C-alpha cells in the first residue's frame, strides 16, 4: 500500500516511516501541511495527518478532499479527541482518528 504521512514533526514522521516500511508499505513524507492533499492523492492510497487538523475548524479542507477523492483514506493522529471533534471528523470523511503518538500496535 502507498501511504503518505503529513507531519510537521520530522522525528515522528521518520518513526512512522520506519514502522510502515517494516510492514512492506511504500511511504512518502511531507511536512507542508494539508496544502498538499491533492498532490499526495495521486501518490497514495492512505494519507496519515499527524497533529495538523486536530481542531473542528481545520476539517473543511479535509472534507473537500474526501469528497473529491473518496478512494483515498484519511487518518488523523491527534493528541486530543473530544466527542464533538470525532463526530466532525467522521462527517468530514476521516476514516479513523488515532491517538498521537501512535502506539506501535495501531
GUPA-469578 format. One record per residue (C-alpha): residue number from 1; x negated, y, z negated. Coordinates in Angstrom, 1 decimal. Example, Ala and Ser with C-alpha at 12.3 -4.5 7.8 and 13.67 -1.06 7.14 Angstrom:
% residues 2
   num     east    north       up
     1    -12.3     -4.5     -7.8
     2    -13.7     -1.1     -7.1
***
This chain:
% residues 106
   num     east    north       up
     1      0.0      0.0      0.0
     2     -1.2      3.5      0.7
     3     -0.9      5.7     -2.4
     4     -1.6      9.5     -2.6
     5     -2.5     10.9     -6.0
     6     -2.0     14.6     -6.6
     7     -3.6     15.8     -9.8
     8     -5.4     18.9    -11.0
     9     -7.5     16.8    -13.4
    10    -10.2     15.2    -11.3
    11    -11.3     12.7    -14.0
    12     -7.7     11.4    -14.4
    13     -7.4     11.2    -10.6
    14    -10.6      9.2    -10.3
    15     -9.5      6.8    -13.0
    16     -6.2      6.2    -11.3
    17     -8.0      5.7     -8.0
    18    -10.2      3.0     -9.7
    19     -7.2      1.2    -11.2
    20     -5.2      1.3     -7.9
    21     -8.1      0.3     -5.7
    22     -8.8     -2.7     -8.0
    23     -5.3     -3.8     -7.1
    24     -6.2     -3.6     -3.4
    25     -4.3     -0.3     -2.7
    26     -5.6      2.4     -0.4
    27     -5.8      5.7     -2.3
    28     -6.0      9.4     -1.2
    29     -6.7     12.0     -3.8
    30     -5.5     15.7     -3.7
    31     -5.9     18.5     -6.2
    32     -3.9     21.1     -4.3
    33     -0.6     20.6     -6.0
    34      2.8     19.9     -4.4
    35      2.0     22.0     -1.4
    36      0.5     19.0      0.4
    37      3.5     16.7      0.0
    38      4.5     16.8      3.7
    39      0.9     16.3      4.9
    40      0.5     13.3      2.5
    41      3.8     11.8      3.6
    42      2.1     10.8      6.8
    43     -0.7      9.1      4.9
    44      1.1      7.4      2.0
    45      3.9      5.1      1.1
    46      3.8      6.3     -2.5
    47      2.9      9.7     -4.0
    48      1.9     10.0     -7.6
    49      2.1     13.5     -9.0
    50      0.2     14.0    -12.3
    51      1.4     16.8    -14.5
    52      2.2     19.2    -11.7
    53      6.0     19.0    -11.6
    54      7.0     18.4    -15.2
    55      9.5     21.2    -15.6
    56     13.0     21.2    -14.3
    57     12.3     24.3    -12.2
    58      9.4     22.5    -10.4
    59     11.6     19.8     -8.9
    60     13.1     21.9     -6.0
    61     10.2     21.2     -3.7
    62     10.2     17.5     -4.5
    63     13.9     17.3     -3.9
    64     13.4     18.9     -0.4
    65     10.6     16.4      0.3
    66     12.5     13.3     -0.9
    67     15.5     14.4      1.3
    68     13.2     14.8      4.4
    69     11.1     11.7      3.7
    70     13.3      9.1      2.0
    71     10.9      6.2      2.7
    72      8.1      7.8      0.7
    73      8.5      7.1     -3.0
    74      7.5      9.8     -5.5
    75      6.5      9.0     -9.1
    76      5.8     11.8    -11.6
    77      3.4     11.4    -14.5
    78      4.4     13.8    -17.3
    79      3.5     14.0    -21.0
    80      6.9     15.4    -22.0
    81     10.0     13.6    -20.9
    82     13.2     15.2    -22.1
    83     16.5     13.5    -21.2
    84     17.5     16.6    -19.2
    85     14.3     16.5    -17.2
    86     14.7     12.8    -16.5
    87     18.2     13.4    -15.1
    88     17.0     16.3    -13.0
    89     14.1     14.3    -11.7
    90     16.5     11.4    -10.7
    91     18.7     14.0     -8.9
    92     15.6     15.3     -7.1
    93     14.9     11.8     -5.7
    94     12.0     10.9     -8.0
    95     11.7      7.1     -8.3
    96     10.0      6.9    -11.7
    97      8.8      9.3    -14.4
    98      5.9      7.7    -16.3
    99      4.1      9.0    -19.4
   100      0.8     10.8    -18.9
   101     -1.8      9.5    -19.4
   102     -0.6      6.3    -17.8
   103     -1.1      3.1    -19.7
   104     -3.2      0.6    -17.7
   105     -0.2     -1.9    -17.5
   106      2.0      0.7    -15.9
***
